[in-house]
Amino acid sequence: MTEAAAPNGEETAAKLTLRGVSKTFRGANGAVTALAAVDLEVAEGEFVCLLGASGCGKSTLLALVAGLERPDEGEILAHGQPVTGPGRDRMVMFQEHALFPWRTVLGNVLFGLELKPGLPRKSRIEVARYYLELVGLTKFAHAAVHELSGGMKQRVALARALAPNPQVLLMDEPFAALDAMTRERLYGDLQEICRKRKKTVLFVTHNVREACVLGDRVVVMTPRPGRIHGEFRVDLPRPRDINGIGIATLATRITATLRAEEPQEPAR
């Protein structure tokens, strides 16, 4: 199977548009505004990282794009159509791998394909094996989930998200719980997969260097309530090394921007 022709999937334009999106959560302790008047455009094939401290609304924004939540104000469009709920065109990969322990590695990747209408079992298996090869787990197709390392489990989760051929991949801090060496290996893997598959990606992180390594663009968000403070274009060649000088220089600039937004201690 060649890179040029993805298994069982037609390629259509993928683009995200958020206009004036606001979201408030109400509970026993009152109302908390997670997002306020957020505008964002993500172009087809672009890898955009949402970066900011905890509480700035990154994950809320991702949930809105996924259709898991509805905005109180504003609109969200995916490839020109309003987002009204979850869809196979937008797949989510969370921090926890959420694999099914009673299924094999291959069985987990097959899960999303089983929900795709009109796809024969033989074709589903072919597609699943293609994506296992893409994430370097061909030899583990029949392994049980508990036999895998943390990094391998996240690769299976990535293959499962990619297998239905979504137009947009939504990733919510998928590498946060992994050790540094495993994360670095996955940074390289993800860059290569995105090069091959040309996916549109919206990636949530609080790790500045991670955002610089992966993103074509880094969108900085600030809390109280969540807003987009600014963005940085990452004009560095790929593949990128998290320890590279260019990454360090850009990360320093972005970190300075984030620190400028931190609340200051009152004068005494």
C-alpha positions in Angstrom: 0.0 0.0 0.0 1.5 3.3 -1.0 1.6 6.6 0.8 -0.1 8.5 -2.0 -3.3 6.5 -1.8 -4.6 6.2 1.7 -6.7 3.0 2.2 -10.4 3.4 1.8 -10.8 7.2 2.1 -11.6 10.1 -0.2 -9.6 13.2 0.5 -11.6 16.4 0.9 -10.8 19.9 2.1 -10.4 20.2 5.8 -10.6 23.5 7.6 -11.8 24.8 10.9 -13.3 28.2 11.6 -14.3 29.6 15.0 -16.1 32.9 15.2 -16.8 34.7 18.4 -17.0 31.4 20.4 -17.8 31.7 24.1 -18.5 29.0 26.7 -19.6 29.3 30.3 -20.0 26.5 32.7 -22.5 26.9 35.5 -22.4 24.9 38.8 -23.2 25.0 42.5 -20.4 27.5 43.0 -21.5 29.8 40.3 -20.6 30.4 36.7 -17.1 30.1 35.2 -16.5 31.5 31.7 -14.0 29.1 30.0 -13.8 30.9 26.7 -14.7 34.4 25.6 -15.1 35.6 22.0 -12.5 33.3 20.5 -11.8 33.6 16.7 -9.5 31.0 15.1 -8.8 29.7 11.6 -7.1 26.4 10.9 -6.1 25.8 7.2 -6.3 22.5 5.4 -3.2 20.4 6.3 -2.1 22.8 9.0 -0.8 21.6 12.4 -1.9 24.2 15.0 -0.9 23.9 18.7 -3.0 25.6 21.4 -0.7 26.5 24.2 -1.4 27.9 27.6 -1.5 27.2 31.3 -4.2 25.1 33.0 -7.5 26.9 33.0 -7.1 28.9 29.8 -9.8 26.9 28.0 -7.7 24.8 25.6 -9.4 21.5 26.3 -12.8 23.3 26.3 -12.1 24.7 22.8 -11.1 21.2 21.6 -14.3 19.7 23.0 -16.3 22.3 21.2 -14.6 21.6 17.9 -15.2 17.9 18.5 -18.9 18.5 19.0 -18.8 17.1 22.6 -19.9 20.5 23.9 -21.9 23.4 22.4 -20.9 27.0 22.5 -23.0 29.6 24.3 -22.2 32.1 21.6 -20.5 32.2 18.2 -20.2 29.4 15.6 -17.8 26.6 14.7 -17.5 25.4 11.1 -15.7 22.3 9.9 -14.9 22.4 6.2 -17.6 25.1 5.8 -20.4 23.2 7.7 -21.6 24.0 11.2 -20.5 21.7 13.9 -23.6 20.4 15.7 -22.2 17.3 17.3 -19.5 14.6 17.0 -18.6 13.3 13.6 -16.3 10.8 11.9 -14.6 13.8 10.1 -13.2 14.9 13.5 -11.4 12.2 15.6 -10.2 12.9 19.2 -7.1 11.5 20.9 -7.0 12.1 24.6 -4.2 12.2 27.2 -5.3 8.7 28.4 -5.1 6.1 25.6 -8.6 4.7 26.5 -7.9 1.4 24.7 -10.2 -1.6 25.2 -8.3 -4.2 27.4 -10.4 -7.1 26.1 -9.3 -6.4 22.5 -6.0 -7.0 20.8 -3.9 -4.2 19.4 -5.4 -4.9 15.9 -8.9 -5.1 17.5 -8.6 -1.7 19.0 -7.6 -0.1 15.7 -10.5 -1.9 14.0 -13.0 -0.4 16.4 -13.4 3.0 14.6 -13.6 1.2 11.3 -16.4 -1.0 12.5 -18.6 2.1 12.7 -17.9 3.1 9.1 -20.7 2.0 6.9 -20.2 -0.1 3.7 -16.7 -1.2 4.5 -16.2 -5.0 4.2 -14.3 -6.8 6.9 -11.4 -7.6 4.6 -11.0 -3.9 3.8 -11.2 -3.0 7.5 -8.4 -5.3 8.4 -6.3 -4.0 5.5 -6.8 -0.4 6.7 -6.0 -1.3 10.3 -2.8 -3.1 9.4 -1.7 -0.1 7.3 -2.0 2.3 10.2 -0.3 -0.2 12.6 2.6 -0.2 10.1 2.5 3.6 10.0 3.0 3.8 13.8 5.6 1.0 13.8 3.5 -1.7 15.6 3.0 -4.3 12.9 4.6 -7.0 15.0 2.3 -6.3 17.9 -1.0 -6.7 16.0 -2.1 -9.6 18.1 -0.7 -8.5 21.4 -2.8 -7.7 24.4 -3.0 -4.1 25.6 -1.5 -4.9 29.0 1.7 -6.2 27.2 2.4 -2.7 25.8 4.5 0.2 27.2 2.9 3.6 27.7 4.3 4.9 24.5 3.1 1.9 22.5 -0.4 2.3 23.9 -0.4 5.9 22.7 0.7 4.7 19.2 -2.2 2.3 19.1 -4.5 5.2 20.1 -3.1 7.3 17.3 -3.5 4.5 14.8 -7.1 4.1 16.0 -7.8 7.8 15.5 -6.2 7.9 12.1 -7.8 4.6 10.7 -11.2 6.1 9.8 -9.4 8.7 7.8 -10.7 11.8 9.6 -10.3 15.1 8.0 -9.3 16.7 11.3 -7.4 15.1 14.2 -8.0 16.7 17.6 -5.3 15.9 20.2 -5.6 16.8 23.9 -2.2 16.6 25.5 -1.7 13.0 24.3 2.0 12.8 25.4 1.7 14.5 28.8 1.9 11.3 30.9 4.9 9.8 29.1 8.6 10.0 30.0 10.8 12.4 28.1 12.5 9.9 25.9 9.3 8.3 24.8 7.8 11.7 24.1 10.7 12.7 21.9 10.4 9.5 19.9 6.6 10.2 19.4 7.3 13.7 18.3 9.4 12.3 15.4 6.7 9.7 14.6 3.9 12.2 14.6 5.8 14.6 12.3 6.5 11.8 9.8 2.9 10.6 9.9 1.6 14.1 9.3 4.0 14.5 6.4 2.7 11.3 4.9 -1.0 11.7 5.5 -1.4 15.5 5.2 -3.8 15.8 8.2 -5.2 18.9 9.7 -4.3 18.8 13.4 -5.5 20.9 16.4 -3.2 19.9 19.3 -3.6 21.0 22.9 -0.5 21.4 25.1 1.0 23.3 28.0 4.5 22.3 27.0 6.2 25.2 25.1 8.9 23.2 23.4 6.4 20.5 22.4 4.3 23.1 20.7 7.4 24.5 18.8 8.5 21.0 17.7 5.1 19.9 16.4 3.2 23.0 15.2 3.2 25.0 12.0 1.6 27.6 14.2 1.5 28.1 18.0 -1.6 29.9 19.3 -1.1 31.3 22.8 -4.1 31.3 25.1 -4.5 33.1 28.4 -7.1 32.6 31.2 -9.6 34.7 33.1 -11.5 34.0 30.8 -9.9 32.0 28.0 -8.8 34.1 25.1 -6.3 34.0 22.3 -3.5 36.3 23.2 -1.3 35.9 20.1 0.3 33.4 17.8 3.7 32.4 16.5 4.5 31.0 13.1 7.0 28.2 13.3 9.3 28.6 10.3 11.7 25.8 11.1 12.6 22.8 8.9 11.3 19.3 9.7 12.0 16.9 11.2 12.6 19.1 14.3 14.6 18.1 17.4 13.2 19.4 20.7 16.8 20.1 21.7 17.6 22.2 18.6 18.8 25.8 18.9 15.9 27.1 16.8 13.3 25.4 19.0 15.0 26.8 22.1 15.1 30.3 20.7 11.4 30.3 19.8 10.4 28.6 23.0 12.1 31.4 25.0 10.1 34.1 23.1 6.9 32.3 23.7 7.6 31.7 27.4 8.3 35.4 27.8 4.9 36.1 26.3 3.2 33.7 28.7 5.0 35.2 31.7 4.0 38.7 30.8 0.4 37.5 31.2 0.9 36.0 34.7 -0.9 37.9 37.5 1.5 40.2 39.4 1.8 40.3 43.2 0.3 43.5 44.6 2.8 46.0 45.8 3.2 46.1 49.6 
